[in-house]
């Protein structure tokens, strides 16, 4: 687990106030707070939970929750979560998001900023619905402006339309949505002046040469939205 990684937020260790520091943490916490207002029932699964701060927020905030399970594939993150956040009724487990199984269904499943990392996003949604009880809630979020060009950990770009179209393949009824905008300083990005920007894709110009469509997407996004990243969190009810 690397606290300065672009893909790992450890609230107790974030000191910078910039885009990837306290601002990024605030966005993540707001997503979890939104999720907490949407879920009901006793059993909650937070898949790709990281170091567990969001799982803890859900457990403390969601109505009627008596069991919360946080799952992540990073052993150091799970070890940290167990030492920092675990308490009675809350458990953290080491497992891969695509292969995690449970003997009992969950009332609510939360997966935030996960889908864009996985080779098979649609297969992942299918897997999550198999873990939900009928009438259960699924809350998921993705960036809806381009990120793959700059973030080497992201495998897919989404728009609001493509995210919703992917969910249309499953008996998921959208019940709520939450949009967020994260502005960034292009100079800080180019100079990597924030410690958590060190993970950005190296040789970005070379990447654009070999992926000209990515450059077109970036230019179009900048013209339309300026220097910002947009996110969409959707809450669904599972109606098989």
C-alpha positions, 0 to 999 in steps of 0.5 A: 500500500502506497499512501502517495499512490494516485489510486490509494487514499489514506485519510490519516496520511493526506497532508496536501490540500490540492486536487489529489489530496484533501480535495480528492478525499472530500469527493470520495467521502461525499460519494460514500455519504450519498451511498449511505442515504440510498442503502437499506437493510442489514448486510452491506458489501463495500467492494474495492474498499481500500483502507476501509474509511468508506466502509466505516462511514457506511456502517455508522451512517446507513440505516438498519445496517448491522453487518458491513464487509469491506473487500479489497485485493491489497493485503496492506490495505486490508491489514490497515483497515483491520487495525484502523476501522474494524469493530463489532459488526464490521469485517475486512476481507482480502479477495479479488472483486471479480471472484469474491463469493458469499454464502449469503446475499447482501442487501446493498453493494457499494463499489466506488471508482472501481469499474474503470479499473477492471478488464470486464466492467459488464462482467463485474456488474453481472457478478455484483448482481449475483450477490444481491438479494431481490430488491437490494441496492447497488451503488456504483460510480465512474469518471465520465470524462476521459481519464485513461490517457493520464491514469495508467490504472484506468482501462476504460473511459465512460460517459454518463450514457455509456455507464447507464447503457451498461447497467441496462443489460441487467435488471437494475432500476436507477433510483438516484444519481449524484454528480461531482466535478473535480477541477484541476490545475494543468500546470500542477499536472504537467509538473507533477507538483503534488506527490500523488501525481507521480503515478500519472502516465509517463511519456504522455505525448508518446501515448497520444502519438500511438493513441490519437483518438485519446488526444481527440477525446482529451481536446474535446473534453477540455473544450467542453468542460475545461480542466475538470474531471466529472464523476457520476454515482448511480444508485440502482434497485435490483429487480430480477 
